[in-house]
């Protein structure tokens, strides 16, 4: 499944499928981007980050893609599991300006068993 | 083992009161932050602080002030609480201004 920005704030996928969560960021000067996962009642948890000198970075089951031309960030989760159900936020910042994160509106990922 | 901790977890108070939320990190980080998350889950930075500089989001009312007794703590003081201050407040820390941020569990503030 694929979610496009804030128009589809909830993404529902079947367990085992791949998930793609998209984010449009606003500041062309941003040089550091992060994806966070937030479970109910908890604080945001770091998933993966990418700096502006890269366009792709892979972690364990997750990949972040950065397209600076159109100011677009995506998070791909492979073989989505029920434990992946949460709200996902993208965040951008200009590191030398105090690393003050600007968060996107969030996407709720629901994984159906 | 908790990396970033906050107290209290829940805070219910009346309009006009002054309250504080405490934050401690045991990661040895140099930089700490405060964020506010509203009822629609929108997260907004309030402050970024290390031992050299405090950066304030210009939209934050001056009723809010961070105070750091030492490098491991950044407490949030709020004067003359208003209904609109009701939210979940998150503390975070990072090694420096170029590193990933670790978030605390949040403090749910309810102003009645």
gemmi code that builds the backbone of each chain (N, CA, C; Angstrom):
import gemmi

chains = {
    "A": [
        ("UNK", (0.823, -1.194, 0.000), (0.000, 0.000, 0.000), (0.861, 1.248, 0.000)),
        ("UNK", (0.291, 2.366, -0.466), (1.048, 3.609, -0.538), (0.185, 4.753, -0.025)),
        ("UNK", (0.721, 5.581, 0.796), (0.003, 6.723, 1.333), (0.640, 7.987, 0.785)),
        ("UNK", (-0.157, 8.888, 0.305), (0.369, 10.118, -0.262), (0.071, 11.256, 0.696)),
        ("UNK", (1.114, 11.667, 1.435), (1.051, 12.846, 2.271), (-0.103, 12.824, 3.251)),
        ("UNK", (-0.618, 13.998, 3.528), (-1.609, 14.151, 4.575), (-3.011, 13.836, 4.096)),
        ("UNK", (-3.223, 13.600, 2.790), (-4.567, 13.347, 2.297), (-5.069, 11.980, 2.738)),
        ("UNK", (-4.205, 11.043, 3.058), (-4.569, 9.729, 3.536), (-3.834, 9.493, 4.840)),
        ("UNK", (-4.358, 10.002, 5.928), (-3.636, 9.882, 7.186), (-3.588, 8.485, 7.773)),
        ("UNK", (-4.358, 7.558, 7.274), (-4.325, 6.184, 7.752), (-3.994, 5.251, 6.606)),
        ("UNK", (-3.011, 4.404, 6.827), (-2.611, 3.403, 5.854), (-2.843, 2.024, 6.445)),
        ("UNK", (-3.626, 1.230, 5.771), (-3.934, -0.112, 6.252), (-3.309, -1.132, 5.299)),
        ("UNK", (-2.504, -2.030, 5.852), (-1.829, -3.023, 5.016), (-1.995, -4.400, 5.635)),
        ("UNK", (-1.822, -5.401, 4.823), (-1.891, -6.784, 5.283), (-0.519, -7.180, 5.821)),
        ("UNK", (-0.535, -7.958, 6.872), (0.719, -8.469, 7.432), (1.531, -9.166, 6.341)),
        ("UNK", (2.803, -8.857, 6.287), (3.667, -9.465, 5.289), (3.861, -8.610, 4.045)),
        ("UNK", (2.934, -7.678, 3.807), (3.075, -6.782, 2.664), (4.114, -5.704, 2.965)),
        ("UNK", (4.529, -5.016, 1.926), (5.409, -3.859, 2.110), (4.569, -2.601, 2.280)),
        ("UNK", (5.053, -1.683, 3.090), (4.358, -0.420, 3.333), (5.215, 0.727, 2.822)),
        ("UNK", (4.551, 1.722, 2.293), (5.245, 2.939, 1.877), (4.513, 4.135, 2.459)),
        ("UNK", (5.214, 4.912, 3.238), (4.650, 6.120, 3.830), (5.389, 7.309, 3.247)),
        ("UNK", (4.639, 8.277, 2.764), (5.227, 9.420, 2.093), (5.110, 10.686, 2.917)),
        ("UNK", (5.994, 11.604, 2.619), (6.013, 12.857, 3.364), (6.565, 13.951, 2.447)),
        ("UNK", (5.879, 15.090, 2.433), (6.378, 16.245, 1.708), (6.908, 17.232, 2.737)),
        ("UNK", (8.176, 17.609, 2.613), (8.708, 18.554, 3.581), (8.728, 19.957, 3.002)),
        ("UNK", (8.928, 20.936, 3.869), (8.659, 22.308, 3.440), (9.894, 23.179, 3.224)),
        ("UNK", (10.975, 22.884, 3.933), (12.108, 23.812, 3.924), (13.231, 23.301, 3.016)),
        ("UNK", (13.480, 23.996, 1.950), (14.515, 23.552, 1.021), (15.907, 23.614, 1.633)),
        ("UNK", (16.048, 24.337, 2.747), (17.349, 24.420, 3.421), (17.579, 23.270, 4.398)),
        ("UNK", (16.570, 22.453, 4.651), (16.728, 21.328, 5.580), (17.787, 20.373, 5.078)),
        ("UNK", (18.639, 19.906, 6.008), (19.739, 19.033, 5.599), (19.777, 17.724, 6.376)),
        ("UNK", (18.793, 17.513, 7.219), (18.765, 16.277, 8.001), (17.307, 15.885, 8.168)),
        ("UNK", (17.013, 14.623, 7.882), (15.639, 14.134, 7.863), (15.562, 12.838, 8.663)),
        ("UNK", (14.474, 12.711, 9.404), (14.339, 11.553, 10.286), (12.917, 11.017, 10.209)),
        ("UNK", (12.795, 9.720, 10.335), (11.496, 9.089, 10.511), (11.391, 8.590, 11.951)),
        ("UNK", (10.239, 8.903, 12.554), (9.958, 8.459, 13.911), (8.687, 7.601, 13.910)),
        ("UNK", (8.651, 6.673, 14.846), (7.482, 5.834, 15.083), (6.953, 6.156, 16.465)),
        ("UNK", (5.655, 6.380, 16.568), (5.077, 6.659, 17.866), (3.935, 5.689, 18.149)),
        ("UNK", (4.121, 4.888, 19.167), (3.066, 3.983, 19.623), (2.213, 4.709, 20.658)),
        ("UNK", (1.024, 4.197, 20.839), (0.066, 4.860, 21.722), (0.631, 5.018, 23.126)),
        ("UNK", (0.582, 6.236, 23.646), (1.022, 6.489, 25.013), (2.520, 6.572, 25.202)),
        ("UNK", (3.257, 6.587, 24.088), (4.713, 6.626, 24.193), (5.290, 7.808, 23.423)),
        ("UNK", (6.537, 8.081, 23.650), (7.208, 9.129, 22.903), (7.657, 8.635, 21.539)),
        ("UNK", (7.952, 9.557, 20.620), (8.467, 9.154, 19.306), (9.763, 8.359, 19.442)),
        ("UNK", (9.866, 7.347, 18.615), (11.040, 6.481, 18.632), (11.746, 6.577, 17.285)),
        ("UNK", (13.028, 6.855, 17.313), (13.822, 6.978, 16.095), (13.782, 5.676, 15.291)),
        ("UNK", (13.568, 5.819, 13.967), (13.606, 4.650, 13.085), (14.832, 4.703, 12.202)),
        ("UNK", (14.938, 5.774, 11.433), (16.027, 5.895, 10.474), (16.173, 7.353, 10.092)),
        ("UNK", (17.381, 7.730, 9.728), (17.601, 9.117, 9.311), (18.366, 9.145, 7.992)),
        ("UNK", (18.409, 10.332, 7.402), (19.163, 10.501, 6.167), (19.603, 11.958, 6.057)),
        ("UNK", (20.788, 12.153, 5.583), (21.291, 13.508, 5.412), (21.102, 13.935, 3.967)),
        ("UNK", (21.170, 15.217, 3.748), (20.803, 15.745, 2.431), (21.791, 15.391, 1.332)),
        ("UNK", (22.945, 14.859, 1.703), (23.909, 14.469, 0.676), (23.688, 13.032, 0.190)),
        ("UNK", (22.605, 12.420, 0.665), (22.257, 11.066, 0.254), (20.847, 11.073, -0.314)),
        ("UNK", (20.519, 10.043, -1.118), (19.144, 9.926, -1.586), (18.490, 8.611, -1.143)),
        ("UNK", (19.268, 7.752, -0.518), (18.694, 6.489, -0.058), (19.522, 5.976, 1.109)),
        ("UNK", (18.820, 5.406, 2.068), (19.517, 4.784, 3.193), (18.686, 3.605, 3.669)),
        ("UNK", (19.370, 2.511, 3.951), (18.655, 1.302, 4.358), (19.004, 0.919, 5.779)),
        ("UNK", (17.976, 0.434, 6.477), (18.180, -0.133, 7.795), (17.623, -1.539, 7.802)),
        ("UNK", (17.321, -2.014, 8.968), (16.756, -3.357, 9.054), (15.266, -3.280, 8.720)),
        ("UNK", (14.879, -3.819, 7.624), (13.490, -3.829, 7.100), (12.973, -2.455, 6.692)),
        ("UNK", (13.737, -1.411, 6.897), (13.276, -0.063, 6.523), (14.254, 0.595, 5.560)),
        ("UNK", (13.676, 1.394, 4.668), (14.466, 2.171, 3.720), (13.881, 3.574, 3.651)),
        ("UNK", (14.733, 4.563, 3.671), (14.280, 5.934, 3.505), (14.826, 6.453, 2.174)),
        ("UNK", (13.941, 7.098, 1.434), (14.309, 7.710, 0.163), (14.094, 9.214, 0.258)),
        ("UNK", (15.037, 9.954, -0.260), (14.962, 11.414, -0.221), (15.065, 11.960, -1.634)),
        ("UNK", (14.094, 12.762, -2.021), (14.126, 13.439, -3.318), (14.098, 14.939, -3.046)),
        ("UNK", (15.269, 15.543, -3.113), (15.373, 16.968, -2.756), (14.765, 17.861, -3.834)),
        ("UNK", (14.702, 17.370, -5.028), (14.169, 18.177, -6.125), (12.711, 18.545, -5.878)),
        ("UNK", (11.960, 17.549, -5.405), (10.537, 17.795, -5.149), (10.233, 17.842, -3.660)),
        ("UNK", (11.274, 17.851, -2.830), (11.121, 17.919, -1.367), (10.196, 16.813, -0.874)),
        ("UNK", (10.608, 15.594, -1.142), (9.793, 14.439, -0.807), (10.636, 13.389, -0.101)),
        ("UNK", (10.033, 12.818, 0.915), (10.684, 11.798, 1.726), (9.742, 10.603, 1.818)),
        ("UNK", (10.279, 9.405, 1.747), (9.412, 8.247, 1.939), (10.082, 7.222, 2.845)),
        ("UNK", (9.241, 6.461, 3.508), (9.680, 5.368, 4.371), (9.077, 4.087, 3.837)),
        ("UNK", (9.924, 3.136, 3.555), (9.461, 1.840, 3.096), (9.735, 0.820, 4.186)),
        ("UNK", (8.705, 0.066, 4.529), (8.835, -0.995, 5.529), (8.577, -2.313, 4.814)),
        ("UNK", (9.551, -3.179, 4.855), (9.420, -4.483, 4.202), (8.765, -5.489, 5.142)),
        ("UNK", (7.946, -6.361, 4.575), (7.313, -7.444, 5.341), (6.692, -6.909, 6.624)),
        ("UNK", (5.752, -6.019, 6.467), (5.149, -5.319, 7.607), (4.558, -6.309, 8.615)),
        ("UNK", (4.803, -6.023, 9.880), (4.364, -6.889, 10.972), (3.363, -6.158, 11.868)),
        ("UNK", (2.549, -6.886, 12.629), (1.606, -6.209, 13.535), (2.274, -5.218, 14.475)),
        ("UNK", (3.494, -5.502, 14.878), (4.233, -4.602, 15.766), (4.625, -3.296, 15.112)),
        ("UNK", (4.450, -3.219, 13.801), (4.746, -1.975, 13.097), (3.580, -0.986, 13.183)),
        ("UNK", (2.458, -1.439, 13.660), (1.290, -0.556, 13.773), (1.605, 0.595, 14.729)),
        ("UNK", (1.459, 1.804, 14.229), (1.813, 2.994, 15.012), (1.538, 4.214, 14.140)),
        ("UNK", (1.826, 5.385, 14.680), (1.806, 6.615, 13.885), (3.248, 6.926, 13.502)),
        ("UNK", (3.458, 7.224, 12.234), (4.799, 7.513, 11.732), (4.896, 8.989, 11.358)),
        ("UNK", (5.969, 9.605, 11.807), (6.213, 11.009, 11.523), (7.522, 11.163, 10.765)),
        ("UNK", (7.496, 12.021, 9.763), (8.752, 12.471, 9.193), (9.113, 13.779, 9.879)),
        ("UNK", (10.386, 14.077, 9.931), (10.845, 15.325, 10.525), (12.025, 15.851, 9.730)),
        ("UNK", (12.123, 17.155, 9.659), (13.212, 17.801, 8.945), (13.851, 18.833, 9.860)),
        ("UNK", (15.096, 19.141, 9.597), (15.759, 20.166, 10.382), (16.971, 20.705, 9.640)),
        ("UNK", (17.377, 21.874, 10.052), (18.642, 22.453, 9.614), (19.582, 22.309, 10.795)),
        ("UNK", (20.563, 21.467, 10.665), (21.387, 21.082, 11.804), (22.058, 22.279, 12.455)),
        ("UNK", (22.613, 23.157, 11.690), (23.349, 24.282, 12.261), (22.451, 25.376, 12.823)),
        ("UNK", (21.158, 25.201, 12.711), (20.210, 26.176, 13.271), (19.570, 25.631, 14.537)),
        ("UNK", (20.279, 24.777, 15.265), (19.786, 24.297, 16.542), (19.105, 22.939, 16.507)),
        ("UNK", (19.102, 22.312, 15.313), (18.551, 20.959, 15.206), (17.106, 20.886, 15.712)),
        ("UNK", (16.352, 21.940, 15.469), (14.970, 21.971, 15.935), (14.100, 21.288, 14.889)),
        ("UNK", (13.620, 20.109, 15.231), (12.865, 19.312, 14.275), (11.518, 19.949, 13.942)),
        ("UNK", (11.201, 19.943, 12.640), (9.851, 20.286, 12.187), (9.206, 19.000, 11.728)),
        ("UNK", (8.117, 18.645, 12.399), (7.464, 17.373, 12.120), (6.357, 17.527, 11.092)),
        ("UNK", (6.175, 16.472, 10.288), (5.006, 16.362, 9.435), (3.804, 15.960, 10.280)),
        ("UNK", (2.645, 15.875, 9.637), (1.398, 15.639, 10.367), (1.187, 14.216, 10.842)),
        ("UNK", (1.980, 13.279, 10.366), (1.856, 11.900, 10.837), (0.950, 11.055, 9.976)),
        ("UNK", (1.269, 9.779, 9.880), (0.461, 8.780, 9.178), (0.281, 7.586, 10.095)),
        ("UNK", (-0.970, 7.170, 10.244), (-1.234, 5.998, 11.077), (-1.151, 4.752, 10.207)),
        ("UNK", (-0.300, 3.835, 10.612), (-0.165, 2.557, 9.905), (-0.885, 1.475, 10.696)),
        ("UNK", (-1.815, 0.804, 10.049), (-2.542, -0.296, 10.676), (-2.220, -1.566, 9.917)),
        ("UNK", (-1.770, -2.573, 10.629), (-1.384, -3.830, 10.003), (-2.423, -4.882, 10.357)),
        ("UNK", (-3.040, -5.441, 9.329), (-4.070, -6.453, 9.531), (-3.437, -7.836, 9.525)),
        ("UNK", (-3.727, -8.639, 10.538), (-3.120, -9.979, 10.596), (-3.713, -10.931, 9.563)),
    ],
    "B": [
        ("UNK", (17.565, 2.190, 33.647), (17.884, 2.040, 32.245), (17.261, 3.137, 31.388)),
        ("UNK", (16.244, 3.838, 31.921), (15.534, 4.829, 31.118), (16.489, 5.904, 30.637)),
        ("UNK", (16.488, 6.176, 29.326), (17.437, 7.122, 28.776), (16.987, 8.551, 29.030)),
        ("UNK", (15.730, 8.850, 28.681), (15.152, 10.162, 28.897), (13.885, 9.972, 29.715)),
        ("UNK", (13.843, 10.564, 30.884), (12.687, 10.394, 31.759), (12.054, 11.742, 32.060)),
        ("UNK", (10.751, 11.694, 32.300), (9.999, 12.911, 32.595), (9.104, 12.658, 33.795)),
        ("UNK", (8.928, 13.669, 34.610), (7.973, 13.609, 35.710), (7.250, 14.937, 35.824)),
        ("UNK", (5.946, 14.890, 36.118), (5.124, 13.696, 36.239), (4.675, 13.160, 34.885)),
        ("UNK", (4.058, 12.010, 34.864), (3.521, 11.480, 33.619), (2.191, 12.137, 33.279)),
        ("UNK", (1.420, 12.440, 34.318), (0.155, 13.138, 34.157), (0.139, 14.333, 35.099)),
        ("UNK", (-0.425, 15.439, 34.615), (-0.512, 16.647, 35.424), (-1.838, 17.318, 35.121)),
        ("UNK", (-2.685, 17.413, 36.145), (-3.974, 18.077, 35.994), (-3.969, 19.283, 36.904)),
        ("UNK", (-4.298, 20.443, 36.366), (-4.217, 21.667, 37.151), (-5.243, 22.673, 36.645)),
        ("UNK", (-5.424, 23.722, 37.391), (-6.415, 24.725, 37.027), (-5.777, 25.909, 36.304)),
        ("UNK", (-6.584, 26.576, 35.546), (-6.141, 27.791, 34.840), (-5.537, 28.776, 35.828)),
        ("UNK", (-4.485, 29.420, 35.382), (-3.859, 30.453, 36.202), (-2.728, 29.949, 37.084)),
        ("UNK", (-2.671, 28.636, 37.272), (-1.602, 28.078, 38.109), (-0.259, 28.089, 37.381)),
        ("UNK", (0.808, 27.943, 38.170), (2.165, 27.790, 37.632), (2.612, 26.357, 37.910)),
        ("UNK", (3.166, 25.700, 36.906), (3.595, 24.317, 37.081), (4.931, 24.074, 36.392)),
        ("UNK", (5.578, 22.983, 36.789), (6.839, 22.579, 36.165), (6.796, 21.114, 35.778)),
        ("UNK", (7.480, 20.798, 34.696), (7.671, 19.424, 34.273), (9.180, 19.177, 34.247)),
        ("UNK", (9.585, 18.055, 34.846), (11.014, 17.780, 34.925), (11.439, 16.802, 33.840)),
        ("UNK", (12.663, 16.970, 33.370), (13.230, 16.059, 32.378), (14.672, 15.768, 32.745)),
        ("UNK", (15.014, 14.495, 32.672), (16.379, 14.068, 32.946), (16.826, 13.088, 31.880)),
        ("UNK", (18.059, 13.215, 31.445), (18.622, 12.224, 30.525), (19.936, 11.705, 31.089)),
        ("UNK", (20.118, 10.379, 30.979), (21.330, 9.755, 31.498), (22.234, 9.264, 30.368)),
        ("UNK", (22.125, 9.922, 29.220), (22.888, 9.527, 28.038), (24.177, 10.324, 27.880)),
        ("UNK", (24.368, 11.298, 28.733), (25.549, 12.141, 28.594), (25.464, 13.100, 27.418)),
        ("UNK", (24.258, 13.363, 26.964), (24.065, 14.250, 25.816), (24.262, 15.713, 26.186)),
        ("UNK", (24.630, 16.490, 25.187), (24.885, 17.915, 25.399), (23.675, 18.790, 25.115)),
        ("UNK", (22.728, 18.268, 24.349), (21.628, 19.115, 23.887), (20.292, 18.502, 24.279)),
        ("UNK", (19.377, 19.352, 24.718), (18.048, 18.901, 25.114), (16.987, 19.791, 24.489)),
        ("UNK", (15.777, 19.240, 24.410), (14.693, 19.900, 23.693), (13.371, 19.698, 24.426)),
        ("UNK", (12.430, 20.591, 24.140), (11.050, 20.390, 24.547), (10.146, 20.518, 23.324)),
        ("UNK", (9.174, 19.574, 23.242), (8.188, 19.568, 22.173), (6.793, 19.525, 22.786)),
        ("UNK", (5.830, 20.057, 22.043), (4.428, 19.993, 22.443), (3.654, 19.205, 21.385)),
        ("UNK", (2.837, 18.249, 21.829), (1.996, 17.484, 20.896), (0.547, 17.741, 21.232)),
        ("UNK", (-0.186, 18.286, 20.284), (-1.584, 18.636, 20.555), (-2.499, 17.424, 20.358)),
        ("UNK", (-3.787, 17.678, 20.497), (-4.778, 16.583, 20.451), (-4.861, 15.921, 19.080)),
        ("UNK", (-4.382, 16.608, 18.048), (-4.364, 16.024, 16.701), (-3.034, 15.367, 16.396)),
        ("UNK", (-2.231, 15.190, 17.431), (-0.934, 14.524, 17.342), (0.110, 15.341, 16.592)),
        ("UNK", (-0.137, 16.626, 16.394), (0.850, 17.454, 15.738), (1.941, 17.822, 16.736)),
        ("UNK", (3.193, 17.537, 16.380), (4.346, 17.791, 17.239), (5.027, 19.090, 16.842)),
        ("UNK", (5.303, 19.930, 17.826), (5.946, 21.200, 17.532), (7.086, 21.454, 18.492)),
        ("UNK", (8.226, 21.853, 17.950), (9.377, 22.182, 18.779), (9.097, 23.437, 19.580)),
        ("UNK", (9.547, 23.441, 20.831), (9.414, 24.631, 21.661), (10.792, 25.251, 21.917)),
        ("UNK", (11.728, 24.423, 22.371), (13.058, 24.918, 22.724), (14.121, 23.912, 22.311)),
        ("UNK", (15.294, 24.472, 22.016), (16.491, 23.674, 21.809), (17.578, 24.310, 22.671)),
        ("UNK", (18.252, 23.488, 23.492), (19.181, 24.077, 24.474), (20.411, 23.214, 24.656)),
        ("UNK", (21.566, 23.838, 24.630), (22.760, 23.186, 25.157), (23.494, 24.200, 26.008)),
        ("UNK", (24.675, 23.835, 26.483), (25.329, 24.707, 27.462), (25.824, 26.018, 26.854)),
        ("UNK", (25.631, 26.152, 25.576), (26.072, 27.374, 24.918), (24.928, 28.286, 24.499)),
        ("UNK", (23.820, 27.702, 24.218), (22.783, 28.498, 23.577), (21.390, 27.945, 23.813)),
        ("UNK", (20.436, 28.853, 23.941), (19.024, 28.486, 23.987), (18.370, 29.043, 22.734)),
        ("UNK", (17.713, 28.187, 22.006), (16.960, 28.621, 20.826), (15.485, 28.418, 21.110)),
        ("UNK", (14.729, 29.465, 20.922), (13.311, 29.447, 21.257), (12.490, 29.534, 19.974)),
        ("UNK", (11.504, 28.639, 19.851), (10.567, 28.770, 18.756), (9.762, 30.043, 18.993)),
        ("UNK", (9.734, 30.912, 18.020), (9.124, 32.235, 18.190), (7.631, 32.179, 18.497)),
        ("UNK", (6.999, 31.045, 18.230), (5.564, 30.937, 18.501), (5.258, 30.570, 19.950)),
        ("UNK", (6.288, 30.259, 20.724), (6.061, 29.838, 22.110), (5.844, 31.063, 22.997)),
        ("UNK", (4.742, 31.101, 23.747), (4.490, 32.252, 24.649), (5.584, 32.360, 25.710)),
        ("UNK", (5.844, 33.559, 26.155), (6.907, 33.727, 27.160), (6.482, 33.242, 28.539)),
        ("UNK", (5.287, 32.703, 28.665), (4.880, 32.037, 29.907), (5.628, 30.703, 30.085)),
        ("UNK", (6.205, 30.233, 28.993), (6.960, 28.982, 29.028), (8.449, 29.313, 29.123)),
        ("UNK", (9.139, 28.654, 30.029), (10.578, 28.876, 30.118), (11.287, 27.591, 30.508)),
        ("UNK", (12.370, 27.267, 29.812), (13.171, 26.102, 30.175), (14.238, 26.521, 31.184)),
        ("UNK", (14.524, 25.598, 32.102), (15.576, 25.884, 33.072), (16.435, 24.636, 33.209)),
        ("UNK", (17.745, 24.837, 33.139), (18.668, 23.708, 33.170), (19.600, 23.835, 34.358)),
        ("UNK", (19.335, 23.077, 35.439), (20.230, 23.138, 36.605), (21.591, 22.487, 36.326)),
        ("UNK", (21.609, 21.554, 35.396), (22.870, 20.920, 34.995), (22.664, 20.283, 33.635)),
        ("UNK", (23.712, 19.704, 33.093), (23.660, 19.220, 31.715), (22.645, 18.096, 31.519)),
        ("UNK", (22.344, 17.371, 32.575), (21.456, 16.216, 32.449), (19.980, 16.572, 32.603)),
        ("UNK", (19.687, 17.800, 32.937), (18.307, 18.182, 33.206), (17.889, 19.417, 32.417)),
        ("UNK", (16.660, 19.372, 31.912), (16.055, 20.557, 31.326), (14.584, 20.544, 31.722)),
        ("UNK", (14.248, 21.392, 32.667), (12.881, 21.437, 33.179), (12.087, 22.511, 32.439)),
        ("UNK", (10.794, 22.287, 32.368), (9.916, 23.230, 31.673), (8.994, 23.885, 32.690)),
        ("UNK", (9.081, 25.210, 32.797), (8.228, 25.957, 33.701), (7.148, 26.666, 32.904)),
        ("UNK", (5.933, 26.593, 33.401), (4.824, 27.245, 32.722), (4.078, 28.112, 33.724)),
        ("UNK", (3.984, 29.383, 33.424), (3.267, 30.325, 34.296), (1.874, 30.600, 33.755)),
        ("UNK", (0.981, 30.918, 34.674), (-0.378, 31.345, 34.301), (-0.997, 30.429, 33.253)),
        ("UNK", (-1.135, 29.179, 33.610), (-1.610, 28.163, 32.667), (-2.960, 28.524, 32.061)),
        ("UNK", (-3.084, 28.202, 30.777), (-4.311, 28.450, 30.026), (-4.855, 27.127, 29.486)),
        ("UNK", (-6.152, 27.143, 29.145), (-6.782, 25.923, 28.637), (-6.029, 25.371, 27.421)),
        ("UNK", (-5.560, 26.275, 26.564), (-4.872, 25.862, 25.345), (-3.512, 25.241, 25.567)),
        ("UNK", (-3.046, 25.279, 26.814), (-1.762, 24.629, 27.118), (-1.923, 23.122, 27.291)),
        ("UNK", (-3.157, 22.666, 27.355), (-3.400, 21.226, 27.496), (-2.831, 20.492, 26.285)),
        ("UNK", (-1.968, 19.545, 26.553), (-1.264, 18.821, 25.483), (-0.362, 17.785, 26.143)),
        ("UNK", (0.339, 17.037, 25.302), (1.396, 16.158, 25.804), (2.722, 16.832, 25.501)),
        ("UNK", (3.571, 16.957, 26.497), (4.855, 17.617, 26.342), (5.955, 16.553, 26.383)),
        ("UNK", (6.819, 16.615, 25.372), (7.909, 15.655, 25.272), (9.246, 16.366, 25.414)),
        ("UNK", (10.093, 15.762, 26.213), (11.478, 16.169, 26.308), (12.293, 15.250, 25.405)),
        ("UNK", (13.377, 15.749, 24.856), (14.258, 14.938, 24.026), (15.696, 15.383, 24.259)),
        ("UNK", (16.630, 14.525, 23.881), (18.033, 14.907, 23.972), (18.804, 14.338, 22.787)),
        ("UNK", (19.927, 14.955, 22.482), (20.817, 14.447, 21.446), (22.259, 14.741, 21.844)),
        ("UNK", (23.171, 13.984, 21.266), (24.579, 14.159, 21.611), (25.038, 15.583, 21.329)),
        ("UNK", (24.644, 16.072, 20.196), (24.935, 17.451, 19.840), (23.891, 17.914, 18.839)),
        ("UNK", (24.088, 19.054, 18.251), (23.071, 19.605, 17.363), (23.003, 18.894, 16.027)),
        ("UNK", (23.850, 17.929, 15.792), (23.792, 17.231, 14.510), (23.354, 15.795, 14.621)),
        ("UNK", (22.874, 15.381, 15.801), (22.619, 13.969, 16.057), (21.141, 13.672, 16.251)),
        ("UNK", (20.823, 12.380, 16.166), (19.437, 11.973, 16.370), (18.993, 12.282, 17.791)),
        ("UNK", (17.704, 12.532, 17.900), (17.129, 12.891, 19.183), (16.387, 11.709, 19.787)),
        ("UNK", (16.560, 11.550, 21.088), (15.880, 10.513, 21.850), (14.810, 11.186, 22.697)),
        ("UNK", (13.597, 10.640, 22.601), (12.461, 11.265, 23.261), (12.119, 10.577, 24.583)),
        ("UNK", (11.613, 11.374, 25.510), (11.070, 10.845, 26.739), (9.662, 10.322, 26.521)),
        ("UNK", (9.040, 9.787, 27.575), (7.717, 9.167, 27.454), (6.566, 10.169, 27.399)),
        ("UNK", (6.838, 11.429, 27.679), (5.797, 12.451, 27.600), (5.121, 12.727, 28.932)),
        ("UNK", (4.612, 13.939, 29.057), (3.814, 14.356, 30.204), (2.504, 14.920, 29.672)),
        ("UNK", (1.415, 14.289, 30.075), (0.107, 14.776, 29.614), (-0.377, 15.843, 30.576)),
        ("UNK", (-0.458, 17.064, 30.113), (-0.919, 18.203, 30.913), (-2.358, 18.522, 30.557)),
        ("UNK", (-3.204, 18.556, 31.575), (-4.602, 18.922, 31.389), (-4.893, 20.141, 32.242)),
        ("UNK", (-5.344, 21.206, 31.604), (-5.682, 22.443, 32.309), (-7.196, 22.589, 32.325)),
        ("UNK", (-7.740, 22.709, 33.517), (-9.205, 22.790, 33.645), (-9.651, 24.186, 34.061)),
    ],
}
model = gemmi.Model(1)
for chain_id, residues in chains.items():
    chain = gemmi.Chain(chain_id)
    for i, (resn, *xyz) in enumerate(residues, 1):
        res = gemmi.Residue()
        res.name, res.seqid = resn, gemmi.SeqId(i, " ")
        for name, pos in zip(("N", "CA", "C"), xyz):
            atom = gemmi.Atom()
            atom.name, atom.element = name, gemmi.Element(name[0])
            atom.pos, atom.b_iso = gemmi.Position(*pos), 0.0
            res.add_atom(atom)
        chain.add_residue(res)
    model.add_chain(chain)
structure = gemmi.Structure()
structure.add_model(model)
structure.setup_entities()
